[in-house]
């Protein structure tokens, strides 16, 4: 692919009110495979944030009054646009985020589906009409869009983390401002351009790349016209945003950190569990909030599972995401490599054994190999902290109760995975695990038709499924006289 031609088609300014604008300054977007500069983009300020909110508020009433079918048809048109430009979008994501092209193509398919799904949900916003129990009147319940929304999206899924917020917001009739991660602004800027080409009215979407997220976010949250904040990212930042938004009593939804357990019981199909483990661990190179973070394996099958997982993990080939031979790309930056190295070093110092990988190759780029740690002790930090990298720490248990207790021994509760051939055990354990999402005998759980979200310190609110659009709707009760 002609990379220069692709980059020339991507906006690099601020996207405000459906138009590209220059910023007062710029910042560089880097290729994590070698830290080279891909391009420079405009750096939004607090004033730019208010300009975007002005644009959103100016068209909010008109967009809310737009027929649901028309809103749905626009979303469907965007789905088609994304599908047509799939290779371009995937290449752009690989350049700015690092994942291999096959992974990027998968994200394009997944991310586009949120527009197709919510195009269909736009016409299914339901209310109710019933007689009051006292017989004195009628109860009419309707739902209306929340209003202007602000979405903060992370770098690990530059397309999908935006589309699963934008899709339901637009289906509900809300306008939205998106602040993409400073590491990966290009994919969202290209999406904004594609949405404009698909017929999205001016002002409904603005995109604000910035190296000053605190200033931009504070300006929007402190302005009383904003009505909704949605964030995907770390638990620490999520907590700060909830506190910051409390003064204006904003509607919030938070998709935060994870520490997903992968529990293999003694009756599991070990070969299937290993394949599921590879999917759950290595999707996005481990840089996913749903990635299996710790592997609790019944001691009776732990040795077999470890040997087979080591074999599969040793098959990954490090390389630039755009290289066809690569099956594992770089991590996002040097800081993330250092975090992974620190967690692995801590586990080894406490007695864990490196079964494969475990040493960064050095040289240019932010690479770290697929790694398996065996015999990880209970006090290792990697069992408590989100590794966000291609490292699989394995520890054992004996009884079902011990396995469930180990899975629940975390403040997080986003995703969990269990492998067993017993239906009774599968349902019993799924109900007992403290997690918003549980995968049974499968290593990939994300689905646009399913509600995605966590409990405990993994946040609140749901994205996707029938439930996703509710995050962008207010319930109104109208009392009718009999």
C-alpha positions in Angstrom: 0.0 0.0 0.0 1.1 3.5 -0.7 1.5 4.9 2.8 2.2 8.4 1.7 -1.0 8.5 -0.3 -3.0 7.0 2.6 -1.7 9.6 5.0 -2.5 12.4 2.6 -6.2 11.4 2.8 -6.3 11.6 6.6 -7.2 14.9 8.3 -4.5 16.2 10.6 -6.3 19.3 11.9 -9.0 19.6 14.5 -12.4 18.3 13.3 -14.9 20.8 14.6 -18.4 21.1 13.4 -17.8 18.9 10.5 -14.9 20.9 9.2 -11.1 20.5 9.5 -9.5 23.4 11.3 -5.9 24.4 12.0 -4.8 24.3 15.6 -2.5 26.8 17.4 0.2 24.1 17.7 0.8 20.5 16.6 2.3 17.3 18.0 3.9 14.3 16.4 2.3 10.8 16.0 4.9 8.1 16.3 5.2 4.6 14.9 5.8 2.3 17.9 7.7 -0.2 15.8 10.7 2.3 15.4 9.5 5.5 17.1 9.7 7.4 13.8 7.3 10.3 13.1 4.3 9.3 11.0 2.9 12.8 10.8 1.9 15.8 13.0 -1.6 16.7 14.0 -3.2 19.7 15.5 -3.1 20.1 19.3 -6.5 21.1 20.7 -6.8 23.7 23.4 -9.6 24.5 25.9 -10.9 27.2 23.5 -11.1 24.6 20.8 -13.1 22.3 23.1 -15.6 25.1 23.7 -15.8 25.7 19.9 -16.6 22.0 19.5 -19.3 22.2 22.2 -20.8 25.3 20.6 -21.1 23.3 17.4 -22.6 20.3 19.1 -25.2 22.4 21.0 -26.1 24.4 17.9 -27.4 21.2 16.2 -28.4 19.1 19.2 -32.1 19.9 18.9 -32.2 19.4 15.2 -30.3 16.1 15.4 -32.6 14.8 18.2 -35.6 15.7 16.1 -34.2 13.8 13.0 -36.3 10.8 12.2 -34.8 7.6 13.8 -34.9 5.9 10.4 -32.8 8.7 9.0 -30.3 8.5 11.8 -30.1 4.8 11.3 -29.6 5.1 7.5 -26.6 7.5 8.2 -25.1 5.0 10.5 -25.6 2.2 8.0 -23.9 4.4 5.3 -20.9 4.8 7.6 -20.8 1.1 8.1 -20.6 0.7 4.3 -17.9 3.4 4.1 -15.7 1.7 6.7 -16.1 -1.6 4.9 -15.1 0.0 1.7 -12.0 1.5 3.3 -11.1 -1.4 5.5 -7.6 -1.9 4.3 -6.8 1.8 4.6 -8.2 2.0 8.1 -6.4 -1.2 9.2 -3.1 0.0 7.8 -3.5 3.4 9.5 -4.2 1.7 12.8 -1.1 -0.6 12.4 1.1 2.4 11.7 0.0 4.4 14.8 -0.7 1.6 17.3 1.6 -1.2 16.1 -0.7 -4.3 16.0 -0.3 -6.6 13.1 -2.4 -6.1 10.0 -4.5 -9.2 10.6 -5.4 -7.8 14.0 -6.2 -4.4 12.6 -8.5 -5.9 9.9 -10.3 -7.8 12.7 -10.8 -4.5 14.6 -12.2 -2.8 11.4 -14.8 -5.6 11.1 -15.6 -5.4 14.8 -15.7 -1.6 15.0 -17.9 -1.2 11.9 -20.4 -3.6 13.3 -21.4 -1.1 16.0 -22.7 1.2 13.3 -24.7 -1.6 11.7 -26.0 -2.8 15.0 -27.1 0.7 16.2 -28.4 1.6 12.8 -31.0 -1.1 13.6 -31.5 0.0 17.2 -32.2 3.6 16.3 -35.8 2.7 15.3 -36.4 0.5 18.4 -36.3 3.1 21.2 -39.3 2.0 23.1 -41.6 3.6 25.8 -44.9 2.5 27.3 -48.5 3.7 27.8 -50.5 2.2 30.7 -53.4 3.1 32.9 -52.4 4.3 36.4 -53.2 1.7 39.1 -55.5 4.2 40.8 -57.5 4.7 37.6 -57.1 8.4 37.7 -55.1 8.8 34.5 -52.6 7.4 32.2 -48.9 6.8 32.5 -46.9 7.7 29.4 -43.2 6.9 29.5 -40.9 8.1 26.7 -37.2 8.3 26.1 -35.2 11.2 24.8 -31.5 11.8 24.0 -29.3 12.8 26.9 -27.8 15.7 24.9 -24.2 16.6 24.0 -21.7 13.9 24.9 -18.0 13.8 25.5 -16.2 10.6 24.7 -12.6 9.9 25.7 -11.1 6.8 23.9 -7.9 4.8 24.4 -5.0 4.0 22.1 -5.4 0.2 22.1 -8.4 0.0 19.8 -8.4 3.3 17.9 -11.5 2.5 15.9 -13.7 0.2 17.9 -13.5 2.1 21.2 -14.9 5.1 19.4 -17.5 3.4 17.3 -19.1 1.6 20.2 -19.7 5.0 21.8 -20.5 7.0 18.7 -22.9 4.4 17.3 -25.4 4.4 20.2 -25.0 8.1 20.9 -26.0 9.0 17.3 -28.7 6.3 17.2 -30.2 7.9 20.3 -30.1 11.4 18.9 -27.1 12.8 20.8 -24.2 14.9 19.4 -20.7 13.9 20.5 -17.2 15.3 20.9 -14.4 12.6 20.8 -11.0 13.0 22.3 -8.9 10.2 20.9 -5.7 9.1 22.7 -2.7 11.3 21.8 -0.8 8.2 20.6 -3.5 7.2 18.0 -5.5 10.2 16.8 -5.4 9.4 13.1 -7.9 6.6 12.9 -10.6 8.7 14.6 -9.9 11.7 12.4 -10.3 9.5 9.3 -13.5 8.1 10.7 -14.8 11.7 11.1 -14.1 12.4 7.5 -15.8 9.2 6.4 -18.9 10.1 8.5 -19.0 13.5 6.9 -18.9 11.8 3.4 -21.7 9.5 4.5 -24.0 12.4 5.2 -23.7 13.1 8.9 -24.9 16.7 9.5 -22.3 19.2 10.4 -21.7 19.7 14.1 -23.0 16.3 15.2 -19.4 15.0 15.6 -16.2 16.8 16.5 -12.8 15.2 17.1 -10.1 16.8 19.2 -6.6 15.4 19.2 -4.6 16.9 22.0 -1.6 16.6 24.2 -3.4 18.7 26.8 -6.2 16.3 27.8 -6.6 17.8 31.2 -7.3 21.3 29.8 -9.7 20.1 27.1 -11.6 17.8 29.5 -11.9 20.4 32.2 -13.3 23.0 29.8 -16.0 20.6 28.6 -16.9 19.1 32.0 -17.1 22.6 33.6 -19.5 23.9 30.9 -23.0 23.2 32.0 -24.2 22.4 28.4 -22.4 19.0 28.4 -24.7 16.3 29.6 -22.8 13.0 29.3 -19.2 11.7 29.8 -18.1 8.3 28.6 -14.6 7.0 29.1 -12.5 4.0 28.3 -9.2 3.7 30.0 -7.5 3.1 33.3 -9.3 2.9 36.6 -7.2 5.7 38.2 -8.1 8.1 35.4 -11.8 6.9 35.5 -12.1 7.7 39.2 -10.7 11.1 38.7 -13.1 11.9 35.9 -16.1 10.7 37.9 -15.1 13.0 40.7 -14.5 15.9 38.3 -17.9 15.3 36.7 -19.8 15.2 40.0 -20.2 18.9 40.3 -22.3 19.1 37.2 -24.0 15.7 37.9 -23.1 14.4 34.4 -24.4 11.1 33.2 -21.2 8.9 33.1 -20.3 5.5 31.8 -16.9 4.1 32.7 -15.1 1.2 31.0 -12.0 0.8 33.1 -9.2 -1.6 33.9 -9.3 -5.3 34.0 -7.5 -8.3 35.6 -9.2 -11.1 33.7 -8.7 -14.6 35.2 -8.5 -17.6 32.9 -9.6 -20.6 34.9 -8.9 -24.2 33.6 -10.6 -26.9 35.6 -9.5 -30.5 35.8 -12.2 -31.7 33.4 -11.3 -29.2 30.7 -10.4 -30.1 27.1 -6.8 -29.0 27.5 -6.1 -28.5 23.8 -9.1 -26.3 23.5 -8.2 -24.4 26.6 -4.7 -23.7 25.2 -6.1 -22.4 21.9 -8.6 -20.3 23.9 -5.8 -19.0 26.1 -3.8 -17.9 23.1 -6.8 -15.9 21.8 -7.6 -14.4 25.2 -4.0 -13.5 26.0 -2.6 -12.5 22.6 -5.5 -10.5 21.0 -4.0 -7.1 20.4 -0.7 -8.4 21.7 -2.1 -8.5 25.2 -2.9 -4.8 25.2 -6.6 -5.2 25.8 -8.7 -4.7 28.9 -10.4 -8.1 28.3 -7.0 -9.9 27.9 -6.5 -12.9 30.1 -4.2 -11.5 32.8 -3.6 -14.5 35.0 -4.0 -18.2 34.4 -5.4 -20.4 37.2 -5.0 -24.0 36.2 -6.1 -27.1 38.1 -2.9 -28.8 39.3 -3.9 -32.1 37.8 -3.6 -30.6 34.3 -1.3 -27.7 34.9 1.9 -29.3 33.6 0.2 -30.4 30.4 -1.4 -27.0 29.9 1.9 -25.2 30.5 3.8 -27.3 28.0 1.3 -26.9 25.3 0.9 -23.2 25.9 4.6 -22.7 25.8 4.7 -24.4 22.4 2.0 -22.2 21.0 3.5 -19.0 22.5 6.9 -19.8 21.0 5.4 -19.7 17.5 4.8 -16.0 17.6 7.1 -13.9 15.5 8.0 -10.3 16.5 8.0 -7.7 13.8 6.6 -4.5 12.4 2.8 -4.8 12.2 2.9 -4.0 8.4 5.3 -7.0 7.8 3.4 -10.0 6.5 5.7 -12.4 8.5 5.0 -10.7 11.8 2.4 -12.3 14.2 3.2 -10.0 17.1 3.8 -6.3 16.8 5.3 -3.8 19.2 3.8 -2.5 22.4 2.6 1.1 22.3 5.7 2.8 23.8 8.8 2.4 25.8 6.9 3.1 29.1 4.7 0.1 28.5 7.7 -2.1 27.7 9.2 -1.0 31.0 6.0 -1.8 32.9 5.9 -5.4 31.4 9.6 -5.9 32.2 9.1 -4.7 35.8 6.2 -7.1 36.4 8.0 -10.1 34.9 11.2 -9.3 36.9 9.1 -9.1 40.1 7.5 -12.5 39.5 10.9 -14.1 38.7 12.4 -12.6 41.9 9.6 -14.3 43.9 10.2 -17.7 42.3 8.4 -17.8 39.0 10.1 -19.6 36.1 10.4 -18.1 32.6 9.2 -21.0 30.4 9.5 -19.0 27.1 10.3 -15.3 26.3 10.8 -13.0 29.1 13.5 -10.7 27.6 12.9 -7.7 25.4 15.0 -8.0 22.2 16.4 -4.4 22.5 17.2 -2.3 19.4 14.7 0.1 17.8 11.0 -0.2 18.6 9.0 -1.2 21.6 9.0 -4.9 21.3 8.4 -7.6 23.9 8.2 -11.4 23.1 5.3 -13.8 23.9 6.1 -15.0 27.4 4.9 -17.7 29.7 5.7 -17.7 33.4 5.3 -21.0 35.3 4.9 -21.6 39.0 4.0 -18.0 39.7 3.6 -17.4 43.5 0.5 -15.8 45.0 2.4 -12.7 46.1 3.6 -11.8 42.6 2.5 -8.4 41.5 1.6 -9.7 38.0 -1.3 -11.6 39.5 -2.7 -8.3 41.0 -1.8 -5.7 38.4 -2.9 -5.4 34.7 0.1 -6.4 32.6 -1.2 -5.1 29.2 1.4 -7.1 27.3 2.0 -10.6 25.9 2.8 -12.3 29.2 0.9 -15.4 30.6 1.5 -16.1 34.3 0.4 -19.5 35.4 -0.5 -20.6 38.9 -2.3 -23.7 40.2 -5.3 -24.7 42.4 -6.9 -27.9 43.6 -10.6 -27.5 44.2 -13.4 -25.7 42.3 -13.9 -23.4 45.3 -10.2 -22.5 45.3 -10.4 -21.8 41.5 -13.3 -19.4 41.9 -11.8 -17.7 45.0 -8.6 -17.1 43.0 -10.5 -15.7 40.1 -12.4 -13.3 42.4 -9.3 -12.2 44.3 -9.1 -8.8 42.6 -10.6 -5.4 42.8 -11.4 -5.6 39.1 -14.4 -7.3 37.4 -14.5 -6.8 33.7 -13.9 -10.2 31.9 -13.3 -13.8 33.0 -12.7 -17.1 31.2 -13.5 -20.6 32.3 -12.8 -24.0 30.7 -14.7 -27.1 31.7 -16.7 -29.8 30.0 -19.4 -29.9 32.7 -22.4 -27.7 31.9 -23.4 -27.7 35.6 -20.0 -26.5 36.6 -19.9 -23.9 33.8 -23.1 -22.3 34.9 -22.3 -22.6 38.6 -18.9 -21.0 38.2 -20.1 -18.3 35.8 -22.7 -17.2 38.3 -20.1 -17.2 41.1 -17.4 -15.3 39.3 -17.5 -11.5 40.0 -17.3 -10.2 36.5 -19.4 -8.3 34.0 -18.4 -10.7 31.2 -17.7 -14.5 31.4 -16.5 -16.6 28.5 -17.2 -20.3 28.8 -14.9 -22.4 26.6 -14.1 -19.5 24.4 -11.3 -17.0 24.3 -12.9 -14.1 22.5 -16.0 -12.6 24.2 -16.5 -9.2 22.6 -19.7 -9.0 20.4 -21.5 -5.8 19.2 -24.8 -7.5 20.0 -23.8 -8.2 23.7 -23.5 -5.7 26.6 -19.9 -5.0 27.3 -18.9 -3.6 30.7 -17.6 -4.5 34.2 -18.3 -4.4 37.9 -16.3 -3.4 40.9 -13.3 -1.2 39.9 -13.8 -2.1 36.2 -16.5 0.6 36.0 -20.2 0.8 35.3 -22.4 1.2 32.3 -22.7 -1.0 29.2 -21.6 -0.7 25.6 -23.2 -2.7 22.8 -26.2 -4.9 22.8 -29.7 -3.7 23.4 -28.4 -2.1 26.6 -25.9 0.1 24.9 -28.3 2.8 23.6 -29.8 3.2 27.1 -26.6 4.9 28.2 -27.6 7.9 25.9 -31.3 8.1 26.7 -33.2 9.9 29.5 -36.5 8.5 30.7 -39.4 11.0 30.8 -42.7 10.3 32.5 -45.8 12.2 31.2 -48.9 12.1 33.4 -52.1 12.1 31.4 -55.5 12.9 32.8 -58.1 10.2 32.3 
